[in-house]
Every structure is written in C-alpha cells, then in structure tokens.
Amino acid sequence: MRITNPVDGWLQVVACSPFPDAAGEMVLHPRCDIDGVVTAERLAATAVQYSGYDVPKAKWPRPGVMLPVTVNLADPTRFRIEWDLVPTGREAAETLAADLRGAQQADTLGRHRFPRIWREEEHAASSPALINGLTPQQTEIALAGGGAALGLVPTTAKVLSAHELQPSSAPGGTWDIAVAVNDPTGGAAWQAVTRMSFSSASRRERRITAGAELPVLVDPDNRKRIIVDVARLS
C-alpha cells in the first residue's frame, strides 16, 4: 500500500484472529483480522481495522502487542504494518534470554525508526488479565519455541474437564481446559487451567475429551503458568 503524507506510528492490537495452527491444523494462507488503535505523533488515537493474508506466521500478533506502522497523517485509517521490523517469537526469545543472562542491551530508540523488540514492561498494562499466566509477548515466545527462556519446561497433562468461553472468533471456539499436570520434577501432580482456541470442532473434540493427554509447557515455580505445547501435538 502506498502511503501519502506518511508518519511513523504504532498499532496496538486489541483483538486478533487466533493463531492459524494453534490446534495442530496447517493453514497455508491464513487471513488475519485485527481490531486496534493507531497512534503517532501529531495524530489523535484512532480505532482501525486490518484484514490481510500477508502476516508472517512467525510474527502472528496477539492482543496487547504493539506493531510498528507507517500511517497517513491525513487519514489514519490508511496505514501499512511494517512486518519486516516486527521480531519473530524466536528473536524475541533470544533477546529475552540475553537479558536474563545479564547481557547489556543497547538502546536503539535513537538510531532506528522503531524499537527492534516489543517492550513488554511498557505495554503489558494494555492486557492486565494474563492468559495461561503469560503476557501476550510471553505467549508468542513460548509458541515459537522459546519456552525455556521463560522458565517453562515440557511435560504432559491429563484433561479433566473443559468450559467454552464466549464470544470467540475461533471456528472451533475458545475453551478453558482443567487438567492434572504431571510434575516435570518428579513431584506430585497438580491441577491447573489452560486456555486454547481451536481451528475446527473435530480438532477440539480430540483435545478436550476427559482423559486425553496434552503436551504442555509449565513453570514448576508458578503453577498458573501453563500453555499447551502446540509443537508437540500429534
């Protein structure tokens, strides 16, 4: 999209289509629908919508994420998301791991048009209710294979029951799943609740049936932090 009278800004994601492969079903050309708010210097905050098929799966947004955009100052509903400047979950995980090791991160704000990473501490307040005990950025990192950097370790969990949430834009719905978690350290199992969206009813039924086993990532020191490990779903 050609943007006239362009300025650099941000798109804060308020609502977004669920990750296309979250239930283990491969979608080759997924459409991403986003409701959000565009902000920029000299521009009043503006509610906008985006719909497109050009969103890289490795950079699939989630509510609360801030995406860099180029926006038309005269018409802020015309904007272009700068996907090349959005880090993948793996890149965000590597940055977080470096921070946790005490590596000094250079301040790039004065030398780049946009920050090179999502700054979780600045934007976490936009999504105060954590899902699966994780912020949207942490969820993105975990689903991209960076769970270890967040203190999450792999184990399995047995489904006890499931409760559907409304409303949901996912074709198979969004469900809270009560599970019994196998302690990865060899201790006693514990009960927890994890949330998952499904791409179809058939995929959902396979996952939420009582007694089914799910691969999960958990934090042994914070048992509310638990997410289904979609990379290990069979």
N, C-alpha and C positions, 0 to 999 in steps of 0.2 A: 504493500500500500504506500502510495506517495503522500507524504505529509507536507502541507504548506504551512508556513509560519510555525516551524517546529520548536518545541522546548522539551527538555528532559524532565521526566517525572516518574511517578510510581503508580502502580495499580495494586491496591490492597484487595486481595481475594476475600470475598465474603462467603460465597457459595460456589461450588465447582462440581462438575461431573466426577463420579468416583473413578479411581484408577482402573483402566480398562481390563487389566489382567489380574485384578485383586482376588478373583475366585478361581484362578488357575486356567481360565479360558482365554486363548490367544485371540486378540482382536488386531487385525493387520492395519486398518486405517480408522482408528477411533476418532470420534468427534468430541471436542472439549468445549463445554459451555461454562462460562464464567460470569457471575454477577460480582461486581466490585465497585470500588471508588477510586477515581483518578485524582491525584494531587500533583501540583507542580508550582513552582514559583510564579507569582502573578496570576494564579489561577484558583478560582474557588473550587472546593471539593465537589466533584461531580459523579453521580451514580451512573455507571455504564454497564453494558453487556458486551460479551465477546463470544463468538462461536466460530470454531475452525478445526481443520484437520491437520494443521501443521505443528502441533505441540509435540516435542520430543518426549517419548515415554519416560526417559531417564530424568526429565525435568518437569514431570506432571505436577501441576500446582495443587495446593490444598488450602482450605480456609485459614486465613491468618498470614499467609505468605505475601511478601511484598515483591512484585515483579517490576523490573525497570521497563519504562515505556518511552517512546517518543510521541508527543501529543500535539495536536493542532491547537494553538493558543486561542484561536477564534472559535473553534468548535471542538471542545474536549471529548466529545463522543467519537471523534476520529482520532485513533491512536494506533500505534504499532508496538507490540510486545517485542522487546529485544532479547529473543531466546538465546542468542549467542553469548549474552552477558549473564545468563542465569546459570549457576553451577548445577551440575548433576548431584544426585544424592551421594555418590562416591566422592566427588570433590569436596562436598560439604563435610562428609565424614572424615576425610583426610585432614581438612583444616581443623575440625574439632579435636581430632586425635593429637595434632601438633600442639593445640592449645593446652590439652590435658597433660601433655608431656612437659609443659612449661616453656615451649618454644615461643619466642617473641615474634608476634605477628606485626608486620609493617603496616602502618596506616596508609591506605591507598586512597582515601577520600579526596585528597587534594591533587592527585595525579591521574585520576580516572574519572570518566563521566559518571559512572555508577560504582557503588561498592561492589567488590568482587564476591562477597559472600552475603547470605542473609544474616542479619544481626538479630539473633533470637531474643536477646535481652531487650531490644528496642520494640519488638513487635509482638511479644508473647501476650501482652495485655489485651490485644485485639481478640484473643481466643482464650478467655480465662478458664473455661471448662476443658480440662485435658481429656482427650480420648485415649483410652488404654493407658492412662497415666503418662502420656507423652504429648509434647507440643507438636504442632504440625511439622515443624522442621525436623524434630527428632523422629517422627513417623517416617518422613521421607528418607532420612538417613538409614533407618532400620530396614525399610523395604528395599533399599538399594544395596544392601549387604554390609552396612556399616554398624550393625548392632553392637559389636564388640567395643567400639569406641564410646558407646553409650552405657556400657556396663551390662548389656543384655547377653545372655548365654542361651544356647539352644537346649530344648528339652521337649517333652510331649505332654499333652493334657487330654483328659477324658471328658467328653461332653456330658453335662448333667441335665441341662435344660436350655431353652432359648426363648427370647422375647423379642417380638418385632417392634421397631420404632417407626413412628410416623411424624412428619412425612419423610419420604426418601425418594431420591431421583434414580436410585439403582434399580435396574429391571427386576432383580431378584429380591429387592428390599434390603434394609439395613437392620441387623439383629444384634442384640446383646446376648452373648453366649456364656452361660455359667459353666465353669469347668473345674475339674480336680487336677491340679498341676503336679506332675512328678518332679520332686525336688532334684535339680541337677547336681546338688552337692551330696546327695545320698540321704538326706533327712526325710522327715515325714512330709507327705503330700499336703497341699493346702488348696483352698477353694478361692477362685477369683472370677472376674467377669471381663471378657474381651469383646470388643465390637468389631463387626465385619460387614461389608457390603458385598452383594453378590450380583454377578452378571446374568444369572438365569435362575429360575426356580429349581431346575434339576440339579444345578451345582449347589444350590443352597441346601437342598434336602440331604445331599451326601455329607454335608459338613455339620449340620445341626442335629442330626439324629442322636438321641440319647445313647451313649456308649461308644460313639465314634471317637477316634483318636485324631487329634490335631497336632501338627508340629507348631511349636510356639517359641518365642524368644521372651525370656523373663529376666527380671532383676532380683536375685536372691535376697538382696538387702532392702528391697522395696517391692513388696508383693503385689502392689497395684499396677506396677509397670509390666504389662504383658500384651503381646501382639502376635497374631497368627503369622508364622513364617511362610509367606506365600511361595518362596523359592523352594521349599521342601514339600509343598503339597503334591500329592500324587493324583 
